[in-house]
């Protein structure tokens, strides 16, 4: 089985891609949901960025390059 586009990239490139996607998604959701959280928009973005690091950390812990 040949590796896909993402798996064929070097580890550093994959890390940058995942971090970028998680940060943009987290910041967007944090800004979108700041009224429901009852906080200012910038604080919603910060909360979203913090929440976006959770999937990044999970992905990072599953990588063989990190575990070895």
C-alpha positions in Angstrom: 0.0 0.0 0.0 1.5 3.3 -1.1 1.4 6.3 1.3 -1.1 9.0 0.6 -0.3 12.7 -0.1 -0.2 13.6 3.6 1.8 10.6 4.7 4.4 11.1 2.0 5.4 14.5 3.5 8.2 14.9 6.0 7.2 15.0 9.7 7.9 18.7 10.0 5.6 19.5 7.1 2.8 17.3 8.5 3.2 19.0 11.8 2.8 22.5 10.3 -0.2 21.4 8.2 -2.0 19.9 11.2 -1.2 22.8 13.5 -2.4 25.3 10.9 -5.7 23.5 10.4 -6.3 23.0 14.1 -5.5 26.7 14.9 -7.7 28.1 12.1 -10.6 25.8 13.1 -10.2 26.5 16.8 -10.0 30.3 16.4 -13.0 30.3 14.0 -15.2 28.2 16.3 -14.1 30.3 19.3 -15.0 33.5 17.6 -18.3 32.1 16.3 -19.3 30.8 19.8 -18.1 33.7 21.9 -21.7 35.0 22.5 -22.8 31.6 23.9 -19.7 31.6 26.1 -20.5 35.1 27.4 -17.0 36.5 26.7 -15.4 39.1 24.4 -14.6 38.0 20.8 -10.8 38.0 21.4 -11.2 35.8 24.4 -13.4 33.4 22.4 -10.6 33.2 19.9 -8.1 32.4 22.6 -10.3 29.7 24.0 -10.7 28.2 20.5 -6.9 28.2 20.0 -6.4 26.5 23.3 -9.1 23.9 22.5 -7.5 23.5 19.0 -4.3 22.2 20.6 -6.1 19.1 22.0 -6.4 17.3 18.6 -2.9 18.4 17.7 -1.5 16.9 20.9 -3.4 13.7 20.3 -2.2 13.5 16.7 1.3 14.3 17.8 1.3 11.5 20.5 0.3 8.9 17.9 3.2 9.6 15.6 6.0 7.1 15.5 8.6 9.8 15.0 7.8 11.3 18.4 7.5 8.0 20.3 10.8 6.6 19.2 
